Amino acid sequence: MKPLKRSARRSLLVAHVAVSVSWLGLTVGLLALAIAAFSTSDPVTAQAATRSMKIFGDWLVVPIALFSLFSGLVLSLGTPWGLARHRWVWTKFWLTLITVALSVFSLRPGIDAAAARGTVEIDLVIAPAVATATYLFITAISVLKPWGPTRRGRRPRRPTGSGKGVDVRTPRRTA
């Protein structure tokens, strides 16, 4: 993929961070609603919580998850970080791909079933709790960038310009 221009990269980075933080917040909201529905003895409260979860699930979970995956993929392919050059990017990609799949094929159907029943089982409390922990981990590795390059990232790449005095193995951090 052709490298992104600075303005496009920065705009996409802001959008990616915003949508990723939104995904984390959405999951924390789903967790709070699931705990409320699971722990209450009031059927009206449980039903209100599950209905709210259904609105979040129907309108927000899939688009936010997919946009987070898509924007991260474009950023990784359009910048020197690459998709498979650094372990933290590779780990982040796979965790995001797995959580998108679980959100679409497990969380949403679970929310739909809970809304139909008006009650929440413990699995619908555990799912957003694990997702929240996963998104916090993804956020941490995005900030800390641990573990170094992959085998592919250690191979020298051909420079795009003259290459004089530029270490082509390590991406430059630009604002």
Helices and strands as residue ranges (DSSP letters): H 6-39, H 43-56, I 57-61, H 62-77, H 87-102, I 103-107, H 108-117, H 123-144, H 151-154
